[in-house]
Amino acid sequence: MRAPQILCTLLALALLEGALVVPVSGQQPEEKPQAHKPLVLRPIPSNSTTNDSGPIEIENLEVLASRLLHHAPDAGCHPVGCKILVTDFVFPDGSTFPNGIWWADEISKLFETQRWTVADRTLLRDLLQKEGISAKAANTEPAARWLGKKFDATVVLVGQAKIVGSDVVELSARFLSVNDKFLIGPISDVNLLVGQAAGNPSPADLLPYQKPLPPFPDTVNGEKVYRGGVQGVGLPSCSYMPNPPYTEDAREAQFSGSVTAEAAVGSDGVVRAIRIVKGAPFGLGEQFARTLSTWKCKPAEMNGRPVATIVTFEANFLSSGPN
């Protein structure tokens, strides 16, 4: 079969049990996979007195911590032998904000004062930053449990914030068992007054922070790199294109998302100088880069001679859900 032609972007669909490389040839790609939906907390009949007919009762984090610990055994967490990982409070769409991070830090401290074992949230932030895991990616039940396993936690606390007044936020949270998806604690919630000094919450997906990339090198492997398809430069085509694998961590977290990379296809058809422009967590970016380095291509030509060209590649990784 004739090898498909690379234009400017190659689309790689990595499925749960494998991957399929599909070239984009001037047509719109099929609809991209949707990311796993953020966890949505639906409060049970509340221990908060918020209602449409009366004033909003303002409580505090100490009350929320007490309610949560009271229900911890429902998620398989008991005072002795239980380790708790607290994730950031987020808005319903999965985005986080400075107050949500601070509230999670304070809840962790309150658990510790009650002599419960709590995972270090500084190490959690380091892991999220290192792996490039955004708040939206972390705010799903599978991803939360994956994070819990990384910290040898028994349960993970996940929570949401909902603005219910000009300066009032309702916090809702519950425990998820790390190793038993059927063990989930009931939701506890409180209304908090957000003071002016603390700053009003606003949506901001703070993680990960990505530094601007420098320009692509002018030369790679000792030869000048051209832009394919412009100024008389042709386009490379590839005949050996293995698919990037879906990692075990991504499978466990049921992550769906994309990776974009740039690379030079040399005059010898070898893919070099691969760099990730838009990464993805759970080792998917690294897998994509390693796979691209094995591709074999027919180089682009200019004036009848092979030349090195820069090419943009995109991989869409799709989770098919729980096994």
BAFI-3210 file (N, C-alpha, C; in Angstrom, 3 decimals, decimal comma, padded with zeros to 6 digits):
// residues 323
n [1|2|3|4|5|6|7|8|9|10|11|12|13|14|15|16|17|18|19|20|21|22|23|24|25|26|27|28|29|30|31|32|33|34|35|36|37|38|39|40|41|42|43|44|45|46|47|48|49|50|51|52|53|54|55|56|57|58|59|60|61|62|63|64|65|66|67|68|69|70|71|72|73|74|75|76|77|78|79|80|81|82|83|84|85|86|87|88|89|90|91|92|93|94|95|96|97|98|99|100|101|102|103|104|105|106|107|108|109|110|111|112|113|114|115|116|117|118|119|120|121|122|123|124|125|126|127|128|129|130|131|132|133|134|135|136|137|138|139|140|141|142|143|144|145|146|147|148|149|150|151|152|153|154|155|156|157|158|159|160|161|162|163|164|165|166|167|168|169|170|171|172|173|174|175|176|177|178|179|180|181|182|183|184|185|186|187|188|189|190|191|192|193|194|195|196|197|198|199|200|201|202|203|204|205|206|207|208|209|210|211|212|213|214|215|216|217|218|219|220|221|222|223|224|225|226|227|228|229|230|231|232|233|234|235|236|237|238|239|240|241|242|243|244|245|246|247|248|249|250|251|252|253|254|255|256|257|258|259|260|261|262|263|264|265|266|267|268|269|270|271|272|273|274|275|276|277|278|279|280|281|282|283|284|285|286|287|288|289|290|291|292|293|294|295|296|297|298|299|300|301|302|303|304|305|306|307|308|309|310|311|312|313|314|315|316|317|318|319|320|321|322|323]
n.u [000,856|000,511|002,435|001,019|000,818|002,558|001,387|001,321|000,668|000,458|-001,903|-002,316|-004,083|-004,375|-005,574|-007,275|-006,457|-004,442|-003,081|-003,738|-002,480|-003,305|-003,102|-003,444|-004,935|-005,561|-008,220|-010,786|-010,093|-011,621|-014,052|-012,499|-011,444|-013,267|-012,234|-012,028|-014,793|-014,945|-015,091|-018,222|-019,720|-022,616|-024,508|-025,857|-028,899|-028,360|-025,980|-025,662|-027,394|-028,335|-030,856|-033,563|-035,321|-034,361|-031,678|-028,181|-026,279|-023,227|-020,316|-017,319|-013,975|-013,196|-015,567|-016,270|-014,090|-014,522|-017,010|-016,324|-014,401|-016,008|-017,500|-015,540|-015,041|-016,960|-015,781|-013,865|-011,836|-010,168|-009,215|-006,767|-004,184|-004,949|-004,317|-004,568|-005,054|-005,322|-006,858|-006,867|-009,469|-011,925|-013,634|-016,891|-016,323|-013,841|-011,647|-009,114|-008,215|-006,634|-007,709|-008,933|-006,762|-005,514|-007,533|-007,555|-004,997|-005,342|-007,380|-005,968|-004,123|-005,869|-006,859|-004,512|-004,144|-006,026|-004,826|-004,741|-003,231|-001,707|-001,073|001,739|001,147|002,809|004,533|002,622|001,947|004,409|004,520|002,301|003,187|005,560|004,646|002,943|000,190|-002,895|-005,353|-007,878|-007,416|-006,700|-009,001|-010,868|-012,500|-011,006|-008,389|-007,894|-007,769|-005,547|-003,568|-003,731|-002,670|-000,027|000,873|000,619|-001,825|-004,834|-007,365|-008,737|-009,400|-011,743|-012,965|-015,306|-016,000|-018,552|-019,919|-022,171|-023,071|-022,338|-020,032|-019,778|-018,968|-019,789|-018,478|-018,029|-017,321|-015,884|-014,799|-012,890|-012,300|-009,106|-008,426|-010,784|-013,334|-015,976|-016,302|-017,244|-017,414|-020,113|-021,209|-020,036|-020,707|-020,110|-020,739|-018,679|-017,326|-015,808|-013,298|-012,256|-009,566|-008,519|-009,017|-011,186|-012,427|-011,507|-011,857|-009,062|-006,854|-004,273|-002,214|-000,507|002,361|003,727|006,724|007,669|008,588|011,787|012,804|012,711|015,648|017,963|019,639|020,034|021,660|023,817|022,774|020,865|017,595|014,441|011,200|008,561|006,666|006,747|008,235|009,251|009,986|009,472|007,328|007,754|007,232|006,091|006,870|007,175|005,547|005,106|002,729|002,144|002,254|-000,311|000,024|000,355|-000,198|-001,766|-003,900|-004,920|-005,682|-007,579|-007,225|-007,780|-006,516|-004,316|-001,115|001,340|004,012|007,166|009,506|012,479|012,609|015,116|017,446|018,068|015,833|015,404|013,862|014,502|015,663|013,401|010,853|008,583|005,751|003,192|002,359|001,329|000,075|001,070|003,126|002,696|003,617|006,379|006,322|005,286|007,318|009,461|008,441|008,184|010,859|011,537|010,382|010,436|011,113|010,516|012,467|011,730|012,005|014,014|014,524|015,126|016,775|017,242|016,182|016,299|013,423|011,146|008,575|005,265|003,684|000,811|-000,699|-003,540|-004,798|-006,969|-009,118|-010,954|-012,485|-013,309|-011,875]
n.v [-001,191|002,195|004,689|007,057|010,588|013,144|016,234|019,007|018,355|015,457|013,191|011,244|008,689|007,406|004,624|002,930|000,236|000,284|001,992|004,194|005,543|008,316|010,174|013,687|014,996|017,486|017,465|018,003|016,708|013,867|014,240|015,143|013,165|013,405|014,729|012,990|013,545|016,121|015,393|015,553|016,869|016,144|017,483|015,782|015,719|018,491|019,340|021,925|025,028|026,406|027,886|028,861|030,551|031,566|033,220|032,817|030,530|031,055|029,209|027,464|026,240|024,422|023,210|021,879|020,079|018,507|017,299|015,832|013,997|012,579|011,075|009,600|006,770|005,613|005,551|003,734|004,609|004,829|006,095|004,870|003,696|004,852|006,902|010,132|011,867|015,117|016,838|019,782|022,223|022,826|024,573|023,694|023,144|022,087|023,777|025,400|027,655|030,310|030,459|027,951|026,216|027,072|026,531|023,736|023,182|024,099|022,403|019,999|020,521|020,760|018,139|016,887|017,970|016,573|014,217|012,528|010,810|012,473|013,051|014,727|017,835|019,560|017,886|016,788|018,983|019,279|016,890|017,188|019,376|018,377|016,196|017,499|017,681|019,015|020,901|020,238|017,758|016,280|016,278|014,061|011,002|008,552|009,642|010,906|008,707|007,454|009,330|009,073|006,489|006,964|008,250|006,426|006,522|005,990|007,034|009,610|013,028|014,853|017,889|020,603|024,027|026,401|029,385|031,150|033,554|037,121|037,306|034,794|031,378|028,046|025,120|021,792|018,451|015,122|011,805|009,475|006,067|004,716|002,200|000,819|001,295|001,380|002,275|005,126|008,114|010,046|013,336|016,291|019,653|023,225|026,734|029,413|032,567|034,732|036,789|040,176|040,528|038,019|037,710|037,464|034,451|033,333|031,746|029,831|027,914|026,736|024,901|022,902|025,118|026,409|027,080|029,524|028,344|028,276|029,436|027,003|025,094|026,324|024,665|021,127|018,202|019,022|020,071|022,501|023,467|023,479|024,972|022,930|022,844|025,519|028,196|026,663|024,289|020,863|018,300|015,929|012,339|009,480|006,037|004,127|004,049|003,559|003,318|005,533|004,255|003,775|004,709|002,819|004,298|006,388|004,889|003,887|006,253|007,004|008,932|011,336|013,143|015,433|015,556|017,681|017,911|019,052|018,414|017,591|016,296|014,697|014,915|012,337|010,995|010,456|011,095|013,756|015,855|016,175|017,844|018,604|020,488|020,945|019,332|016,263|014,602|011,730|010,361|010,365|012,252|011,735|009,111|009,556|011,099|009,261|007,336|008,748|009,084|006,716|006,612|006,238|008,027|009,428|011,977|015,521|017,472|019,946|021,741|019,351|017,942|016,174|017,579|018,777|019,157|020,952|019,573|019,414|017,453|015,782|014,052|012,362|011,072|008,640|007,594|004,675|004,362|002,714|-000,524]
n.w [000,000|-000,752|000,879|003,149|002,592|004,320|005,292|006,892|009,415|011,395|012,476|015,253|016,621|019,703|021,074|023,791|023,832|021,974|019,080|016,342|013,437|011,583|008,684|008,027|005,282|003,938|004,547|007,007|010,207|011,851|014,480|017,489|020,312|023,370|026,462|029,611|031,655|034,166|037,685|039,162|041,901|043,610|045,904|048,739|050,772|052,649|055,267|055,503|055,897|053,748|051,800|049,638|050,889|053,262|055,134|054,238|055,968|057,513|057,895|058,845|057,999|059,942|060,743|058,372|058,146|060,437|059,835|057,557|058,545|060,257|058,484|057,253|057,724|056,042|053,586|053,959|055,610|058,586|061,846|062,637|060,681|058,286|055,489|054,187|051,171|050,065|047,534|045,370|045,858|043,409|040,729|039,306|036,590|036,664|036,882|038,803|041,529|043,426|046,133|046,351|046,407|048,763|050,675|050,543|051,530|054,165|055,128|055,134|057,182|059,342|059,510|060,310|062,857|064,212|064,495|062,276|059,543|056,899|053,457|052,032|050,781|049,442|048,077|046,421|044,778|043,521|042,061|040,316|038,845|037,712|036,159|034,507|034,990|034,848|036,763|035,812|034,621|036,842|038,314|038,264|039,076|038,439|037,979|040,417|042,143|041,037|041,678|044,452|044,821|044,122|046,347|048,326|049,639|051,542|051,139|049,012|049,166|047,450|046,146|045,554|044,677|044,865|043,855|045,728|046,485|046,576|048,106|049,137|049,281|048,575|049,784|048,817|049,559|049,481|050,433|048,547|048,213|047,591|046,569|046,191|044,149|044,749|047,266|048,580|050,291|051,838|050,804|052,314|053,224|053,449|053,957|053,147|054,000|051,832|052,312|051,538|051,819|051,350|048,690|045,945|044,503|041,248|038,069|037,126|035,544|036,970|036,725|034,314|034,425|031,540|029,990|027,519|024,270|022,657|019,328|016,639|015,902|013,419|012,067|011,914|012,774|011,279|008,896|007,061|008,049|006,538|005,906|005,133|002,084|001,359|-000,507|-002,649|-001,478|-000,966|000,450|003,074|003,123|004,867|005,433|007,369|010,259|013,267|015,975|018,740|022,024|024,517|027,800|030,896|033,202|032,148|031,228|033,638|034,875|033,095|031,060|028,534|025,842|024,057|022,328|021,052|018,822|017,487|014,898|013,004|009,794|008,370|005,540|005,128|005,831|008,489|011,635|013,682|016,455|018,119|019,795|022,403|022,006|022,988|025,757|027,473|030,389|032,431|031,164|028,414|026,558|026,484|025,492|022,934|021,773|021,810|020,078|017,641|016,997|015,828|013,372|009,792|006,916|003,622|002,447|002,071|-000,973|-002,633|-005,466|-006,717|-004,969|-001,867|001,240|004,646|006,654|008,780|010,711|011,997|014,404|015,678|018,343|019,356|022,217|023,315|025,795|026,468|028,624|031,785|032,395]
ca.u [000,000|001,283|002,545|000,283|001,655|002,487|001,328|001,968|000,337|000,066|-002,816|-002,163|-005,110|-003,923|-006,737|-006,968|-005,733|-003,535|-003,082|-003,914|-001,970|-004,105|-002,583|-004,395|-004,600|-006,369|-009,585|-010,936|-010,061|-012,841|-014,189|-011,492|-012,020|-013,541|-011,541|-012,869|-015,500|-014,574|-015,947|-019,279|-020,282|-024,027|-024,733|-026,991|-029,556|-027,174|-025,854|-025,678|-028,778|-028,635|-032,108|-034,004|-036,203|-033,711|-030,312|-027,138|-025,524|-021,792|-019,607|-015,876|-013,302|-013,172|-016,822|-016,175|-013,150|-015,180|-018,030|-015,662|-013,798|-017,103|-017,928|-014,384|-015,161|-017,792|-014,879|-012,839|-010,747|-010,303|-008,115|-005,515|-003,844|-005,486|-003,580|-005,467|-004,521|-006,291|-006,652|-007,337|-010,865|-012,040|-014,971|-017,516|-015,721|-012,525|-010,588|-008,770|-008,028|-005,774|-008,412|-009,168|-005,515|-005,304|-008,490|-007,096|-003,871|-005,848|-008,078|-004,926|-003,586|-006,894|-006,848|-003,319|-004,342|-006,865|-003,962|-004,878|-002,061|-002,050|-000,011|002,354|000,601|003,920|004,951|001,557|002,121|005,605|004,173|001,434|004,016|006,500|003,928|002,101|-001,204|-003,688|-006,436|-008,973|-007,062|-006,665|-010,311|-011,747|-012,342|-009,867|-007,120|-007,717|-007,316|-004,171|-002,724|-003,709|-001,735|001,321|001,234|000,263|-002,959|-006,000|-008,475|-008,454|-010,475|-011,986|-013,962|-015,663|-016,448|-019,636|-020,229|-023,602|-023,360|-021,284|-018,820|-019,979|-018,677|-020,148|-017,516|-018,550|-016,202|-016,120|-013,667|-012,913|-011,338|-008,121|-008,361|-012,121|-014,117|-017,343|-016,307|-017,258|-018,071|-021,124|-020,725|-020,225|-020,527|-020,246|-020,665|-017,581|-017,266|-014,531|-012,982|-011,570|-008,125|-008,134|-009,191|-012,325|-011,999|-011,789|-011,351|-007,704|-006,237|-002,915|-001,224|000,884|002,921|004,590|007,590|007,677|009,631|012,633|012,610|013,292|017,018|018,132|020,336|019,929|022,576|024,731|022,150|019,866|016,222|013,506|009,774|007,984|005,507|006,903|009,441|009,758|010,368|008,414|006,848|008,186|006,223|006,647|006,405|007,204|004,964|004,494|001,839|002,553|001,451|-001,055|000,737|-000,439|-000,692|-002,871|-005,031|-005,483|-006,330|-008,577|-006,942|-007,891|-005,943|-003,460|000,277|001,846|005,474|007,864|010,719|013,070|012,787|016,368|017,586|018,182|014,540|015,356|013,200|015,428|015,412|011,985|010,540|007,160|005,215|002,069|002,508|000,232|000,613|001,099|004,159|002,274|004,510|007,629|006,061|005,111|008,633|010,237|007,889|008,540|012,278|011,694|009,730|011,282|010,400|011,152|012,634|011,241|013,020|014,049|015,339|015,529|017,662|016,597|016,530|015,665|012,270|010,496|007,217|004,488|002,933|-000,144|-001,234|-004,723|-004,921|-008,382|-009,463|-012,249|-013,192|-012,826|-011,773]
ca.v [000,000|003,424|005,386|008,309|011,780|014,077|017,633|019,747|017,767|014,057|012,933|009,875|008,371|006,319|004,074|002,273|-001,004|000,421|003,312|004,219|006,774|008,764|011,441|014,713|015,290|018,572|017,356|018,185|015,424|013,506|014,893|014,661|012,553|014,291|014,370|012,438|014,652|016,363|014,853|016,485|016,559|016,483|017,420|015,093|016,645|019,113|019,785|023,380|025,501|027,266|027,659|030,035|031,406|032,106|033,709|031,823|030,352|031,040|028,340|027,579|025,019|023,463|022,465|020,968|019,016|017,619|016,517|014,888|012,922|011,765|010,160|008,931|005,302|005,176|005,341|002,782|005,320|004,863|006,886|004,118|003,013|005,533|008,066|010,964|012,827|016,177|017,535|021,168|022,517|023,352|024,924|022,534|022,823|021,497|024,776|025,724|029,074|030,412|030,099|026,515|025,583|027,427|025,782|022,348|023,174|024,268|021,168|019,022|020,855|020,445|016,686|016,528|018,329|015,514|013,035|011,686|010,857|013,219|013,133|016,049|018,524|020,145|016,840|016,672|020,064|018,965|015,832|017,758|020,227|017,538|015,382|018,336|017,323|020,202|020,684|019,559|016,351|015,619|016,313|012,966|009,921|007,675|010,341|011,123|007,435|007,257|010,167|008,467|005,366|007,513|008,694|005,343|006,996|005,113|007,767|010,921|014,001|015,694|018,884|021,658|025,307|026,993|030,737|031,234|034,944|038,032|037,012|033,506|030,200|026,762|024,055|020,438|017,510|013,752|010,898|008,340|005,012|004,604|000,849|000,249|002,360|001,372|002,903|006,586|008,751|011,044|014,701|017,288|020,987|024,408|028,024|030,215|033,968|035,039|038,177|040,956|040,341|036,734|037,775|036,706|033,392|033,471|030,547|029,891|026,596|027,162|023,875|023,216|026,319|026,029|028,162|029,702|027,596|029,056|029,063|025,717|025,303|026,541|023,501|019,891|017,177|019,654|020,554|023,547|022,972|024,317|024,769|022,203|023,418|026,949|028,602|025,595|023,107|019,861|017,743|014,548|011,311|008,431|004,680|003,350|004,961|002,868|004,154|005,759|003,446|004,396|004,248|002,203|005,368|007,077|003,960|003,834|007,541|007,187|010,252|011,618|014,449|015,478|015,976|018,273|017,915|019,505|017,642|017,745|015,101|014,979|014,514|010,879|010,445|010,198|012,143|014,198|017,114|016,172|018,588|018,657|021,849|020,865|018,009|015,597|013,899|010,261|009,815|010,266|013,064|010,995|007,979|010,064|011,491|008,047|006,678|009,542|008,896|005,455|006,709|006,316|008,865|009,911|013,409|016,520|017,879|021,317|021,760|018,007|017,297|016,021|018,573|018,593|020,049|020,895|019,040|019,395|016,212|015,814|012,760|012,415|009,855|008,465|006,542|004,057|004,219|001,661|-001,870]
ca.w [000,000|-000,850|002,158|003,161|002,533|005,429|004,884|007,958|010,708|011,414|013,578|015,770|017,610|020,558|021,748|025,051|023,613|020,855|018,465|014,894|012,850|010,455|008,177|007,629|003,892|003,419|005,019|008,432|010,919|012,537|015,769|018,421|021,502|024,481|027,684|030,658|032,280|035,558|038,718|039,563|043,206|043,731|047,352|049,324|051,693|053,180|056,635|055,419|055,975|052,612|051,092|048,902|051,678|054,437|054,947|054,108|057,204|057,295|058,828|058,679|057,574|061,051|060,673|057,233|058,488|061,400|059,130|056,672|059,336|060,789|057,426|056,655|057,687|054,915|052,449|054,365|056,283|060,042|062,417|062,664|059,439|057,101|054,997|053,389|050,205|049,802|046,264|045,369|045,567|042,055|040,272|038,648|035,290|036,878|037,013|040,178|041,818|044,618|047,360|046,374|046,822|050,163|051,482|050,607|052,464|055,528|055,500|055,455|058,509|060,345|059,674|061,068|064,269|064,787|064,530|061,089|058,667|055,684|052,455|051,896|049,602|048,689|047,141|045,419|043,802|042,729|041,108|039,290|037,991|036,973|035,189|033,649|035,223|035,163|037,719|035,126|034,441|038,148|038,958|037,884|040,044|038,128|038,172|041,858|042,719|040,558|042,523|045,774|044,814|044,079|047,696|049,249|050,427|051,670|050,535|048,438|049,345|046,282|046,523|044,621|045,203|044,090|044,309|046,028|046,827|046,135|048,862|049,803|048,475|049,169|049,546|048,930|049,452|049,926|050,351|047,625|048,502|046,518|046,005|045,990|043,534|045,258|048,587|048,432|051,420|051,497|050,657|053,364|052,659|054,301|053,280|053,663|053,605|051,190|052,631|050,516|051,976|050,754|047,248|045,444|043,585|039,826|037,399|036,590|035,532|037,288|036,446|034,559|033,812|030,427|029,551|026,058|023,583|021,748|017,916|016,242|015,388|011,976|011,526|012,672|012,257|010,333|007,665|007,233|008,128|005,796|006,142|004,013|001,408|001,058|-001,236|-003,494|-000,706|-000,986|001,718|003,276|003,311|005,725|005,129|008,614|011,236|014,408|016,761|020,130|022,947|025,621|028,992|031,956|034,079|031,460|031,206|034,980|035,129|032,039|030,515|027,104|025,529|022,876|022,412|019,818|018,773|016,287|014,644|011,676|008,968|007,683|004,133|005,115|006,218|009,927|012,418|014,720|017,173|018,519|021,015|022,709|022,029|023,933|026,341|028,178|031,556|032,512|030,294|027,010|025,739|026,310|024,608|021,574|021,272|021,537|018,895|016,456|016,670|015,082|012,063|008,609|005,945|002,403|002,714|001,122|-001,952|-003,140|-006,678|-007,073|-003,998|-000,559|002,260|005,954|006,855|010,084|010,606|013,237|014,609|016,787|018,760|020,225|023,015|023,676|026,740|026,204|029,894|032,669|031,819]
c.u [000,889|001,265|001,766|001,230|001,455|002,373|002,055|001,747|-000,026|-000,769|-002,661|-003,195|-004,630|-005,100|-006,297|-006,142|-004,786|-003,631|-003,206|-003,422|-002,766|-003,550|-003,706|-004,011|-005,538|-007,806|-009,629|-010,878|-011,397|-012,862|-013,237|-012,149|-012,212|-012,799|-012,538|-013,510|-015,047|-015,581|-016,965|-019,851|-021,731|-024,404|-025,981|-027,726|-028,542|-027,206|-025,649|-027,127|-029,126|-029,984|-032,558|-034,774|-035,514|-032,311|-029,320|-026,367|-024,042|-021,132|-018,103|-015,277|-013,239|-014,432|-016,771|-015,243|-013,781|-016,208|-017,394|-015,073|-014,861|-017,544|-016,776|-014,510|-016,022|-016,961|-013,741|-011,664|-011,046|-009,087|-006,772|-005,313|-004,394|-004,622|-004,449|-004,659|-005,618|-005,941|-007,224|-008,846|-010,932|-013,470|-015,571|-016,915|-014,317|-011,398|-010,356|-008,510|-007,270|-006,474|-008,633|-007,939|-005,281|-006,253|-008,066|-005,911|-004,369|-006,604|-007,078|-004,373|-004,591|-006,988|-005,660|-003,477|-005,222|-006,152|-004,253|-003,610|-002,456|-000,846|000,460|001,861|001,679|004,433|003,901|001,716|003,336|005,293|003,299|002,237|004,937|005,812|003,062|000,628|-001,965|-004,753|-007,584|-008,679|-007,095|-008,047|-011,279|-011,518|-011,158|-008,524|-006,851|-007,216|-005,884|-003,204|-002,613|-002,723|-000,288|001,803|000,892|-000,875|-004,058|-007,203|-007,965|-009,662|-010,572|-013,100|-014,167|-016,105|-017,509|-019,954|-021,737|-024,010|-022,195|-019,970|-018,921|-019,725|-019,106|-019,085|-018,186|-017,397|-016,631|-014,858|-013,937|-011,899|-010,397|-008,210|-009,704|-013,037|-015,547|-017,444|-016,150|-018,026|-019,138|-020,518|-021,018|-019,999|-020,710|-020,243|-019,587|-017,681|-015,875|-014,238|-012,217|-010,059|-007,654|-008,244|-010,354|-011,864|-012,378|-011,197|-009,949|-007,099|-004,734|-001,846|-001,502|001,283|003,895|005,408|007,533|008,848|010,487|012,354|013,267|014,676|017,047|018,817|020,165|020,821|023,462|024,114|021,057|018,468|015,287|012,075|009,184|006,788|005,609|008,217|010,087|010,200|009,198|008,031|007,353|006,993|006,873|006,036|006,385|006,753|004,317|003,724|002,341|001,673|000,773|-000,468|-000,206|-001,003|-001,866|-004,105|-005,717|-006,229|-007,423|-008,457|-007,148|-007,333|-004,987|-002,044|000,666|003,364|005,959|009,131|011,224|013,153|013,988|016,385|017,765|016,891|014,396|014,717|014,094|014,922|013,958|011,817|009,021|006,724|004,059|002,051|001,231|000,842|000,693|002,054|003,814|003,172|005,809|007,454|005,953|006,464|009,484|009,750|008,270|009,988|012,523|011,079|010,770|010,509|011,218|011,267|011,969|012,376|012,886|015,035|015,928|016,462|016,970|017,101|015,806|014,537|011,726|009,038|006,559|003,650|001,980|-000,648|-002,430|-004,883|-006,341|-008,541|-010,827|-013,013|-012,646|-012,810|-012,929]
c.v [001,237|004,168|006,690|009,503|012,635|015,478|018,447|019,104|016,319|013,835|011,482|009,657|007,182|005,829|003,323|001,022|-000,908|001,807|003,168|005,558|007,107|010,085|012,404|015,166|016,319|018,529|017,577|016,831|015,145|014,162|014,273|014,088|013,570|013,803|013,822|013,585|014,842|015,730|015,904|016,026|017,022|016,349|016,629|016,079|017,185|019,325|021,296|023,837|026,444|026,901|028,960|031,019|032,066|032,598|032,557|031,741|030,222|030,165|028,490|026,236|023,976|022,593|021,452|019,801|018,013|016,726|015,455|013,703|012,020|010,709|009,381|007,403|004,785|004,924|004,402|003,402|005,422|005,554|006,181|003,416|003,648|006,738|008,817|011,847|013,833|016,865|018,945|021,245|023,210|023,811|023,724|022,168|022,243|022,479|025,110|027,220|029,174|030,017|028,606|025,739|025,838|026,656|024,325|022,213|023,229|023,025|020,093|019,262|020,511|018,937|016,264|016,862|017,308|014,160|012,033|011,847|011,461|013,261|014,573|016,730|019,268|019,151|016,617|017,745|019,797|017,909|016,376|018,604|019,393|016,766|016,195|018,026|018,574|019,857|019,927|018,072|015,599|015,465|015,308|011,848|009,015|008,361|010,583|009,843|007,123|008,083|009,581|007,321|005,847|007,915|007,647|005,756|005,943|005,720|009,073|011,814|014,852|016,671|019,941|022,904|025,873|028,361|030,853|032,642|035,808|037,781|035,702|032,365|028,963|025,739|022,716|019,478|016,135|012,933|009,811|007,318|004,860|003,253|000,180|001,351|002,407|001,982|004,410|007,179|009,741|012,441|015,511|018,654|022,071|025,638|028,861|031,638|034,247|036,508|038,861|040,727|039,059|036,767|036,931|035,646|033,709|032,264|030,760|028,505|026,797|026,157|023,224|024,541|025,888|027,242|028,292|028,946|028,528|028,648|027,716|025,974|025,475|025,360|022,314|018,853|017,740|020,143|021,573|022,939|023,969|024,056|024,085|022,915|024,893|027,166|027,450|024,344|022,127|019,405|016,316|013,606|010,153|007,075|003,786|004,265|004,188|003,837|004,354|004,978|004,295|003,853|003,642|003,261|006,099|006,199|003,938|005,120|007,858|008,574|010,288|013,012|014,346|015,920|016,546|018,343|018,514|018,677|017,940|016,383|015,370|014,533|013,013|010,202|010,130|011,385|012,492|015,486|017,246|016,971|018,681|020,111|021,947|019,449|017,457|014,816|012,397|009,632|009,766|011,092|012,348|009,809|008,431|010,431|010,267|007,346|007,423|009,306|007,620|005,520|006,798|007,008|009,078|011,419|014,287|016,895|019,354|021,353|020,380|017,313|017,224|017,067|018,218|019,602|019,876|020,495|019,100|018,129|016,387|014,405|012,999|011,065|009,757|007,306|005,988|003,817|003,059|000,307|-002,738]
c.w [000,000|000,477|002,104|003,199|003,764|004,846|005,947|009,299|010,516|012,644|013,997|016,843|018,419|021,372|022,997|024,849|022,417|020,271|016,965|014,382|011,610|009,952|007,855|006,231|003,305|003,841|006,515|009,122|011,555|013,901|016,774|019,656|022,606|025,719|028,698|031,436|033,725|036,511|039,134|040,895|043,248|045,206|047,719|050,216|052,688|054,677|056,684|055,378|054,836|052,002|050,475|049,765|052,855|054,145|054,856|055,419|056,878|058,356|058,589|058,310|058,686|061,041|059,530|057,545|059,444|060,721|058,241|057,447|059,949|059,769|056,798|056,644|056,541|053,663|052,807|055,075|057,775|060,639|062,425|061,312|058,183|056,760|054,001|052,440|049,895|048,494|046,344|045,187|044,206|041,796|039,539|037,295|035,422|037,040|038,481|040,319|043,133|045,912|047,466|046,805|048,312|051,069|051,626|051,561|053,906|056,010|055,890|056,853|059,605|060,575|060,546|062,555|064,980|064,761|063,413|060,247|057,324|054,746|052,308|050,624|048,817|047,661|046,058|044,357|042,913|041,673|039,978|038,307|037,113|035,860|034,242|033,782|035,648|036,192|037,072|034,948|035,761|038,763|038,335|038,890|039,694|038,387|039,650|042,524|042,285|041,397|043,927|045,857|044,802|045,462|048,764|050,175|050,469|050,981|049,952|048,690|048,088|046,630|045,469|045,365|044,276|044,679|044,497|046,457|046,413|046,866|049,626|048,815|049,252|048,780|049,775|048,730|049,931|049,740|049,313|048,099|047,319|045,819|045,772|045,454|044,025|046,660|048,427|049,603|050,962|051,451|051,908|052,749|053,718|053,410|053,952|053,146|053,056|051,419|051,522|050,590|051,307|049,245|046,791|044,454|042,149|039,123|036,853|036,671|035,721|036,894|035,100|033,939|032,722|029,975|028,031|025,433|022,738|020,305|017,617|015,650|013,877|011,306|012,472|011,999|011,147|009,043|007,965|007,184|007,450|006,272|004,920|003,417|001,106|000,322|-001,999|-002,774|-000,693|000,412|001,875|003,339|004,053|005,396|006,360|009,745|012,384|015,288|018,191|021,089|024,012|026,913|030,021|032,897|033,444|031,404|032,576|035,316|034,118|031,407|029,009|026,855|024,358|023,222|021,054|019,892|017,460|016,137|013,241|011,004|008,076|006,245|004,000|005,570|007,690|010,641|013,601|015,401|017,581|019,798|021,167|022,816|023,017|024,481|026,932|029,331|031,357|031,503|028,819|026,089|025,445|025,370|023,153|020,974|020,936|020,272|017,622|016,036|015,873|013,692|010,945|007,494|004,672|002,528|001,672|000,163|-002,289|-004,304|-006,989|-006,103|-002,638|000,445|003,562|006,110|008,267|009,890|011,978|013,278|015,785|017,068|019,680|020,903|023,563|024,644|026,408|027,511|030,692|031,985|032,275]
res [m|r|a|p|q|i|l|c|t|l|l|a|l|a|l|l|e|g|a|l|v|v|p|v|s|g|q|q|p|e|e|k|p|q|a|h|k|p|l|v|l|r|p|i|p|s|n|s|t|t|n|d|s|g|p|i|e|i|e|n|l|e|v|l|a|s|r|l|l|h|h|a|p|d|a|g|c|h|p|v|g|c|k|i|l|v|t|d|f|v|f|p|d|g|s|t|f|p|n|g|i|w|w|a|d|e|i|s|k|l|f|e|t|q|r|w|t|v|a|d|r|t|l|l|r|d|l|l|q|k|e|g|i|s|a|k|a|a|n|t|e|p|a|a|r|w|l|g|k|k|f|d|a|t|v|v|l|v|g|q|a|k|i|v|g|s|d|v|v|e|l|s|a|r|f|l|s|v|n|d|k|f|l|i|g|p|i|s|d|v|n|l|l|v|g|q|a|a|g|n|p|s|p|a|d|l|l|p|y|q|k|p|l|p|p|f|p|d|t|v|n|g|e|k|v|y|r|g|g|v|q|g|v|g|l|p|s|c|s|y|m|p|n|p|p|y|t|e|d|a|r|e|a|q|f|s|g|s|v|t|a|e|a|a|v|g|s|d|g|v|v|r|a|i|r|i|v|k|g|a|p|f|g|l|g|e|q|f|a|r|t|l|s|t|w|k|c|k|p|a|e|m|n|g|r|p|v|a|t|i|v|t|f|e|a|n|f|l|s|s|g|p|n]
***
